[in-house]
Amino acid sequence: MLRLLSLAALLAGLPLTLSVQAASIDAASYGYPITNAFEATIGGTPPELRPAVANDEDIDQADYRLNLEAVRAETMPDIFWNGETLPYRLAQQDGPAPLIFIIAGTGAQYSSGKPEFLKKLFYAAGYHVVQLSSPTSYDFITAASRRATPGISSDDAQDLYRVMEAIKAEHSELQVTSYNLTGYSLGALNAAFVSQIDDSKHSFNFKRVLMLNPPVDLLTSVGNLDRLSRVELGLNGKPPSFDMLFERLAHYFKEKGRIEVDEALIFDLQNSKERLSTPAMASLVGSAFRFSVADIVYTSDLINKRGLITPVGMEIDYSTELVPFFKKAAACNFRCYAEQHLLPLWQQHNNGGTLAQLDKQVSLYALENYLKTSPKISVMTNADDLILGPGDLSFLRRTFGERLTIYPLGGHCGNLDYRVNTDAMLEFFRG
């Protein structure tokens, strides 16, 4: 167990100071008031500093379900009764308008907090908006992932692209003047791979692609978050945030057969009794990520009948006691998932290979030449982003040049709803 002597010692190598920033943006002129990266990550921007966005009652929107005729539909476990069709949300303008696809971050559904905020922002600016769940979410894994093993970025992008083409076909009457793409966190990494596919297939010919707080090296990013979940606070040897989340989510898992961690739950835990300390907030962020990974592990294992979490041949239905499987899945962090699920699948289709080689293929390094030469793609990130490691900002600088914006504060996606950021987003897509 790691001992928290200081946050800097725990997160050795993470860019949590302001020593590395975009030259044109300093903390004083930027004006974002939250200097604690973990607090920003959990709480986001104070309401008075957020932009005016569209109200739900003023948005012409509806939820749809996409039937992709997954080949495993007949063998889908009963506990995934609603997993054969993929839900998504479309908000449409009254008349011709540009359209923007939004890809959610790790484990997040299309209707979670950040896609909803971005929808309201872009809709108010005159865009049709399509909200997509992350390829790592339960609904995408069950209904749209061909291999039900998310994390191989090229495969995830192919699955996303197939979904986007199907949505375009389903709404052929929609008057679209141009197509655009954005994603946050893992969704930003997905957006880069999707953009590369589109440059070959030309189904959309994206005008602009914006990556918000992307991971650069996937294993580095998830390693950072895994370490946070193991912070020892000196309280009975376990982080209280992990116990709080486990208790809340175990009950949910018992009822639903899957795990759901969203912004509302984390914010509620942070504000429920007393304000958490910085180490406790760090542990809470890491623990939330661990449980998102647990959902991936459980869902992928059960669909593929690997037997690592649930015994092969065991009938899983609503009478099955699921909490023991939840505990087993929660014990598997992302590296465990990569080694036990991703790597064997990747080796099967690539004549072997190591985890380090896989990491290069699923991270932004695999797209370096493409990203350097694609002027339509830009990145916005933060100097104190929790998921960045040594050398990541240097990679982004040499790859994107003037197409990169580094804000000095905001943690991981905590400033997506800050007026300075949203003004820059809208300006980018108007360009």
PyMOL commands that set and color helices and strands:
alter all, ss='L'
color gray80, all
select helices_A, chain A and resi 7-10+27-30+37-43+47-49+56-58+73-75+78-80+113-124+138-143+153-170+186-201+218-229+240-256+263-271+278-304+323-330+334-350+355-362+364-372+392-403+419-430
alter helices_A, ss='H'
color red, helices_A
select strands_A, chain A and resi 2-3+61-66+86-91+97-103+128-132+176-184+208-212+231-232+377-382+404-407
alter strands_A, ss='S'
color yellow, strands_A
deselect
rebuild
show_as cartoon
